[in-house]
């Protein structure tokens, strides 16, 4: 099994189709800069989708996608009794939010201690039939939503996110067998 990544996105936007709180400065999530895209998660608010795309994969066309890992560097300002946590972590396929929600409900650390969290795995396709064409497309990516607790008094922060794609290529024996079949 081979892998490509962890790749950074090249595009970040707020998608207001769900949630109650916009992500301000979404492009701050394109690089690890300590600033972070921000969404107001006070008093149980749910963020809009932070959509990150353009990860620039170049997986060989004959490969089989085995899994995807998303790594998100996230935090929250202030905190309160109950904290900001994951609400929805999903892939974006052909520009649409797709697949299994990998949110764990884990509380995010305070902004003075940004921390990385991984979602998915080397053999986790997020409930999708992923292909090289899908993951290589500029509209493939990651969607993030956060939710504050009932007494949260701060904001959700996403400093940066990466994707890693795991894939398998046909073995030489399989390639030779296919070649022999074509020649007959």
N, C-alpha and C positions, 0 to 999 in steps of 0.2 A: 504494500500500500504506500502510495506517495501522498504528499500534501503540498498545498500552495498557500502562502499567507504566513503570518497574519497580515492582511492587506488593510490599508486605510481607505475610507470612502473619499470620493471627490465631490459629492453633493449632499447637502443637508437642508431639509425643509420641515416646517411645521405643517401637519395635516390635521385640520380641525374637524374631520368627519366623525370623531368620537372624543369624549373627554370634555372637560370644562375649562381647562387652563392652557393657554398657548405656550409654546417653547419660544423664548426670546433668544436672539443671537444663536440660531441653530448652527450656523457655520463654525461656531466655537468648538463644536464636537468633531471637527475634521482632523484636528491635530491635538496631541497631548501638550496643552499649553497652560493647564491649571486654572483656566477661567471657566470653562463649561457653558454649554447651553443651559438655560434655566427655565423652570416651570413652577408656578406658584401652587404648592400642594398643601397650603394651610387648611386646617379644619376639614380634612377628608376629601379635598378636591382631587380630581383625577386629571392628569395631564392629557393634552392632545397627543397624537402620535408624533414622535420625532423620527423622521424617515431619512435613513442614510443609504445612499446608492453609489454606484460607480466604483466598485471595489477593484476593477481592472484585472480580473482573473483571465488566464489563458490556458485553461485545462485542455489537453488534447481531445479532439473530436471523437476519438474511438474509446475514450475512457468511460468507466462506470463511476458515478458519484457514490461514495460510501457514507459520507457524513459531513456535517458542518459544525464548527464551533464559533460562537460569537463571544467575544471578550469585550466587556463594557467597563470602563473606568468611571465610576459614579460616586456621588456623595449627596449630602443635603446640608443646607445652612441651618443653623440653630438647632432644631430638633423638637424638644417637648417630651411629654410623657410617652406618646406613641409616635413612631417615626415614619418617614417616607420609605416606601418599599416598592418592589417590582409589581406592576399590575398586568402588563402584557409585553412579552418579548417574542416577536415573530419575524419570520423572513418575509422579504418582498420578492415576489416572482412576477415578471412582466409588468412591473409597476403596481401590483396589487398585494396587499397584506394577505399572507397565505400560511397555511400549515399550523402545526401545533403551537400553542402558547407555552413557552418555556419559563414563564414567570414563576419564581419560587416563593414570593411574599417575604423574602429576606430584607430586613431593614438595611438601609444604606448608611454608610459611615458619615461622620461629620466632615465638612469640607476641608478641615485642616488635615484630614487623613483620607484623601481619595483612595479607593481600593478597587481592584479589578475583580470581576466576577465572570465566570465562564458558564455558558449555556449551550446545550447540545453536546455532541461528542463525535469522535472519529467514525462511529458507525451509526450515527443518529441523523436521519434525513428529515426530521421535523414533520413526519407524516406526509411527505411530498415525493413525487416521482421526479427527482432532480436529474438533469442532463447537463453535459458540458455547455450546450448552447444556452441553457437557462442561467447557469452561474457565471458564464462569460459575458452576459449581456449587461449593458450599462444601467438597465432598470432592475437589476437584481440587488438586493440589499437586506437591511435590517430595520425593523420598526420597534420603537421603545415607548412604553407608557409607564408612568409612575403614579402612585397614590399616596396621599398623606393620611396619617391616622387622625382620629377624632380630635386630638389636641395638638397636632403638629402645627408649629408656628413658623416654618421656614419654607424653603424652596428645594425642589429636586435639581440636581446638577449632573450633566453628562459631559465629562471632559473629552472623551474620545471613545470610539468603538472600532474593533477590528473583526474581520472574518477570516477563518481558515477553512479551506475545503480539502477533504481527504478523498482520494480517488484511486482506482485500480485500472491498469492498462492490460490489454490482452497479452498473454504470454507468447513467446516466440513459437511454441508448439501449436497454439491455436491459430496464430497468424499463418504458419506454414500449411496447416490443414485447410484453412480457408482458401489459400492460394492454389493448392492442389485441386480442390473442388471446382474452382473457377476455370481451371485449364482443361478439365475433362469434357 
